Amino acid sequence: MPSRPDGCPEPSGLTNSDLANSDLANANLTNADSSDRSIASETPHVDRRSNERYQIGWQTLSKINQAAAEQVLANLQEIAPDLGRFIVEFPFGDIYTRPGLDLPTRELITIAALTTLGNAQPQLKAHIHGALNVGCTPEAIVEVILQLAVYAGFPAALNSMLTAKEVFAERGITAPKSPPEAQS
């Protein structure tokens, strides 16, 4: 099999000369018609908040943590309002509203995922508040984070546990203590 200068084999039946002679290689991509580039600027502005996905996402997000959602959207408004829209529509309009899992379960899963990431403490804090808002107990939140020490590592679990402790303190909740180990 012929090889390329980088030592990798050529895909079967395709050589560098075949690629050089292809229509794609001969296309003048740098001189694209300027009217193609202006399509986005000519598209009429659409109020993205009027779409159904956004409305459903906002309703779901409002049940979880409306104050945090409003803050995130306000912070993104000047730099990336579409990112805010994506956050409302996709996770909260499409995923959180699927059948099969209730909101408390979804929030515990989110806490587990954010703990595993290990670098998303602001989002973790918002979702711990959200989990409490939709009926999760502090004990369940602590147990999820504690279990993640095994799979995500002790530093990630430690940081997440301290974030949970901070949320509990903000809400006047006494942090649950782990049950004593069973005596043998």
C-alpha contacts under 8 A as a table, 3 or more apart, distances in Angstrom:
res1	aa1	res2	aa2	distance
1	M	9	P	6.49
1	M	10	E	7.12
1	M	12	S	7.81
2	P	9	P	6.03
2	P	10	E	6.01
3	S	6	D	7.77
3	S	7	G	5.63
3	S	8	C	5.63
3	S	9	P	4.29
3	S	10	E	5.50
4	R	7	G	5.32
4	R	8	C	5.60
4	R	9	P	6.07
4	R	10	E	6.25
4	R	16	N	7.98
5	P	8	C	7.55
10	E	13	G	7.97
10	E	14	L	6.57
10	E	15	T	6.29
10	E	16	N	7.96
11	P	14	L	5.60
11	P	15	T	7.45
14	L	18	D	6.11
14	L	19	L	7.35
15	T	18	D	5.12
15	T	19	L	6.49
16	N	19	L	5.09
16	N	20	A	6.15
17	S	20	A	4.94
17	S	21	N	6.18
18	D	21	N	5.31
18	D	22	S	6.23
19	L	22	S	5.19
19	L	25	A	6.87
20	A	25	A	5.78
20	A	26	N	7.68
21	N	25	A	6.56
21	N	26	N	6.95
22	S	25	A	5.32
22	S	26	N	6.45
23	D	26	N	5.13
23	D	27	A	6.06
24	L	27	A	5.19
28	N	31	N	6.00
28	N	32	A	7.35
29	L	32	A	5.73
32	A	36	D	7.26
33	D	36	D	5.62
33	D	37	R	7.44
34	S	37	R	5.30
34	S	38	S	6.74
35	S	38	S	5.26
35	S	39	I	6.80
36	D	39	I	5.86
37	R	40	A	7.19
38	S	41	S	5.24
38	S	42	E	6.36
39	I	42	E	5.23
39	I	43	T	6.34
40	A	43	T	5.25
47	D	50	S	5.82
47	D	51	N	7.88
48	R	51	N	5.87
48	R	54	Y	7.48
48	R	85	R	7.52
49	R	54	Y	5.73
49	R	55	Q	6.92
49	R	85	R	7.68
50	S	54	Y	7.01
50	S	55	Q	6.96
51	N	54	Y	5.53
51	N	55	Q	6.44
52	E	55	Q	5.07
52	E	56	I	6.10
53	R	56	I	5.24
53	R	57	G	5.95
53	R	89	E	5.22
53	R	90	F	7.78
53	R	93	G	5.16
53	R	94	D	7.08
54	Y	57	G	5.00
54	Y	58	W	5.94
54	Y	85	R	7.05
54	Y	88	V	5.94
54	Y	89	E	4.76
54	Y	93	G	6.27
55	Q	58	W	5.12
55	Q	59	Q	6.24
55	Q	89	E	7.99
55	Q	93	G	7.56
56	I	59	Q	5.19
56	I	60	T	6.33
56	I	89	E	7.64
56	I	92	F	7.51
56	I	93	G	5.10
57	G	60	T	5.16
57	G	61	L	5.98
57	G	88	V	5.04
57	G	89	E	5.17
57	G	90	F	7.52
57	G	91	P	7.54
57	G	92	F	4.33
57	G	93	G	3.46
57	G	94	D	7.23
58	W	61	L	4.99
58	W	62	S	5.87
58	W	88	V	6.00
58	W	89	E	7.74
58	W	92	F	7.14
58	W	93	G	7.25
59	Q	62	S	5.15
59	Q	63	K	6.55
60	T	63	K	5.32
60	T	64	I	6.63
60	T	92	F	5.96
60	T	93	G	7.12
60	T	96	Y	7.44
60	T	97	T	7.45
61	L	64	I	5.07
61	L	65	N	6.04
61	L	66	Q	6.12
61	L	69	A	6.98
61	L	88	V	7.26
61	L	92	F	6.06
62	S	65	N	5.48
62	S	66	Q	4.13
62	S	67	A	7.93
62	S	69	A	7.51
63	K	66	Q	6.73
63	K	130	G	7.96
63	K	133	N	7.36
63	K	134	V	6.98
64	I	127	H	7.83
64	I	129	H	7.91
64	I	130	G	4.47
64	I	131	A	6.96
64	I	133	N	5.93
64	I	134	V	6.07
65	N	68	A	5.62
65	N	69	A	6.29
65	N	126	A	7.05
65	N	127	H	7.60
65	N	129	H	6.88
65	N	130	G	4.98
65	N	133	N	7.08
66	Q	69	A	4.99
66	Q	70	E	6.08
67	A	70	E	5.23
67	A	71	Q	6.31
68	A	71	Q	5.08
68	A	72	V	6.19
68	A	126	A	6.31
69	A	72	V	5.17
69	A	73	L	6.19
70	E	73	L	5.23
70	E	74	A	6.07
71	Q	74	A	5.10
71	Q	75	N	6.12
72	V	75	N	5.14
72	V	76	L	6.27
72	V	84	G	7.25
73	L	76	L	5.14
73	L	77	Q	6.01
73	L	81	P	7.15
73	L	84	G	5.30
74	A	77	Q	5.18
74	A	78	E	7.95
75	N	78	E	7.16
75	N	79	I	7.94
76	L	79	I	5.41
76	L	80	A	5.08
76	L	81	P	5.31
76	L	83	L	7.23
76	L	84	G	6.25
77	Q	80	A	5.90
77	Q	81	P	4.52
77	Q	84	G	7.58
78	E	81	P	6.72
80	A	83	L	5.46
80	A	84	G	7.01
81	P	84	G	5.13
81	P	85	R	6.41
82	D	85	R	4.87
82	D	86	F	6.07
83	L	86	F	4.98
83	L	87	I	6.18
84	G	87	I	5.10
84	G	88	V	6.38
85	R	88	V	5.18
85	R	89	E	6.01
86	F	89	E	5.15
86	F	90	F	5.69
86	F	91	P	7.97
87	I	90	F	5.85
87	I	91	P	6.08
87	I	92	F	7.13
88	V	91	P	6.47
88	V	92	F	5.41
88	V	93	G	6.28
89	E	92	F	5.80
89	E	93	G	4.47
89	E	94	D	6.43
90	F	93	G	5.37
90	F	94	D	5.00
90	F	95	I	6.42
91	P	94	D	5.72
91	P	95	I	4.86
91	P	96	Y	5.98
92	F	95	I	5.86
92	F	96	Y	4.92
92	F	97	T	6.73
93	G	96	Y	6.52
93	G	97	T	6.20
94	D	97	T	5.84
94	D	98	R	6.68
95	I	98	R	5.50
96	Y	103	L	7.16
96	Y	106	R	7.05
98	R	101	L	7.41
99	P	102	D	7.76
101	L	105	T	6.15
101	L	106	R	6.44
102	D	105	T	5.47
102	D	106	R	6.29
103	L	106	R	4.98
103	L	107	E	6.08
103	L	134	V	6.57
104	P	107	E	5.14
104	P	108	L	6.29
104	P	131	A	5.93
104	P	134	V	5.69
104	P	135	G	6.18
104	P	136	C	5.64
105	T	108	L	5.15
105	T	109	I	6.25
106	R	109	I	5.05
106	R	110	T	6.14
107	E	110	T	4.88
107	E	111	I	6.14
107	E	127	H	6.54
107	E	128	I	7.71
107	E	130	G	7.02
107	E	131	A	5.22
108	L	111	I	5.03
108	L	112	A	6.24
108	L	131	A	6.73
108	L	136	C	7.83
108	L	140	A	7.98
108	L	141	I	6.75
108	L	144	V	7.06
109	I	112	A	5.00
109	I	113	A	6.20
110	T	113	A	5.01
110	T	114	L	6.06
110	T	127	H	7.14
111	I	114	L	5.19
111	I	115	T	5.96
111	I	124	L	6.14
111	I	127	H	6.47
111	I	128	I	6.78
111	I	141	I	7.74
111	I	144	V	7.67
111	I	145	I	7.54
112	A	115	T	5.11
112	A	116	T	6.15
112	A	144	V	6.44
112	A	145	I	6.53
112	A	148	L	6.86
113	A	116	T	5.05
113	A	117	L	6.30
114	L	117	L	5.05
114	L	118	G	6.47
114	L	119	N	7.65
114	L	120	A	6.05
114	L	121	Q	7.64
114	L	123	Q	7.41
114	L	124	L	5.78
115	T	118	G	5.21
115	T	119	N	7.93
115	T	120	A	7.66
115	T	124	L	7.20
115	T	145	I	6.92
115	T	148	L	7.23
115	T	152	A	7.30
115	T	156	A	5.88
115	T	157	A	6.34
115	T	160	S	5.79
116	T	148	L	7.03
116	T	151	Y	7.73
116	T	152	A	4.91
116	T	153	G	8.00
116	T	156	A	6.43
116	T	157	A	7.87
117	L	120	A	6.65
117	L	152	A	7.91
117	L	156	A	7.63
118	G	121	Q	7.45
118	G	152	A	8.00
118	G	155	P	7.92
118	G	156	A	4.86
118	G	159	N	7.63
118	G	160	S	7.76
120	A	123	Q	5.47
120	A	124	L	6.04
121	Q	124	L	4.81
121	Q	125	K	5.96
121	Q	159	N	7.93
121	Q	160	S	7.15
121	Q	163	T	7.00
122	P	125	K	5.14
122	P	126	A	6.37
123	Q	126	A	5.08
123	Q	127	H	6.18
124	L	127	H	5.08
124	L	128	I	6.06
124	L	160	S	7.45
124	L	163	T	7.53
125	K	128	I	5.16
125	K	129	H	6.35
125	K	163	T	6.14
125	K	164	A	6.92
125	K	167	V	6.67
126	A	129	H	5.20
126	A	130	G	6.11
127	H	130	G	4.54
127	H	131	A	5.88
128	I	131	A	5.01
128	I	132	L	6.34
128	I	141	I	7.48
128	I	164	A	6.60
128	I	167	V	7.08
129	H	132	L	5.24
129	H	133	N	6.15
129	H	167	V	6.70
130	G	133	N	4.86
130	G	134	V	6.32
131	A	134	V	5.35
131	A	135	G	6.42
131	A	136	C	5.21
131	A	137	T	7.93
131	A	141	I	7.94
132	L	135	G	5.26
132	L	136	C	4.91
132	L	137	T	6.32
132	L	138	P	7.22
133	N	136	C	7.38
136	C	140	A	6.53
136	C	141	I	7.12
137	T	140	A	5.25
137	T	141	I	6.50
138	P	141	I	5.12
138	P	142	V	6.17
138	P	168	F	7.72
138	P	175	A	7.01
138	P	176	P	6.63
139	E	142	V	5.15
139	E	143	E	6.13
139	E	176	P	5.85
140	A	143	E	5.09
140	A	144	V	6.18
141	I	144	V	5.25
141	I	145	I	6.35
141	I	164	A	7.78
142	V	145	I	5.23
142	V	146	L	5.97
142	V	161	M	6.92
142	V	164	A	7.50
142	V	176	P	7.55
143	E	146	L	4.92
143	E	147	Q	6.06
144	V	147	Q	5.27
144	V	148	L	6.42
145	I	148	L	5.08
145	I	149	A	6.92
145	I	157	A	5.72
145	I	160	S	6.71
145	I	161	M	6.43
146	L	149	A	5.53
146	L	150	V	7.91
146	L	157	A	6.39
146	L	161	M	7.72
147	Q	150	V	5.87
147	Q	151	Y	7.35
148	L	151	Y	5.02
148	L	152	A	5.27
148	L	153	G	6.83
148	L	154	F	7.98
148	L	156	A	7.96
148	L	157	A	6.01
149	A	152	A	5.52
149	A	153	G	4.60
149	A	154	F	4.68
149	A	155	P	7.76
149	A	156	A	7.07
149	A	157	A	4.99
149	A	158	L	7.79
150	V	153	G	5.78
150	V	154	F	7.32
152	A	156	A	6.17
152	A	157	A	7.02
153	G	156	A	5.64
153	G	157	A	6.36
154	F	157	A	5.05
154	F	158	L	5.80
155	P	158	L	5.04
155	P	159	N	6.14
156	A	159	N	5.34
156	A	160	S	6.16
157	A	160	S	5.07
157	A	161	M	5.92
158	L	161	M	5.09
158	L	162	L	6.25
159	N	162	L	5.21
159	N	163	T	6.28
160	S	163	T	4.93
160	S	164	A	6.19
161	M	164	A	4.99
161	M	165	K	6.15
162	L	165	K	4.93
162	L	166	E	6.20
163	T	166	E	5.06
163	T	167	V	6.34
164	A	167	V	5.07
164	A	168	F	6.13
165	K	168	F	5.11
165	K	169	A	6.15
165	K	175	A	6.31
166	E	169	A	5.12
166	E	170	E	6.23
167	V	170	E	5.07
167	V	171	R	6.32
168	F	171	R	5.16
168	F	172	G	6.04
168	F	173	I	4.77
168	F	174	T	6.62
168	F	175	A	6.20
169	A	172	G	4.97
169	A	173	I	5.80
169	A	174	T	7.08
169	A	175	A	7.68
170	E	173	I	7.68
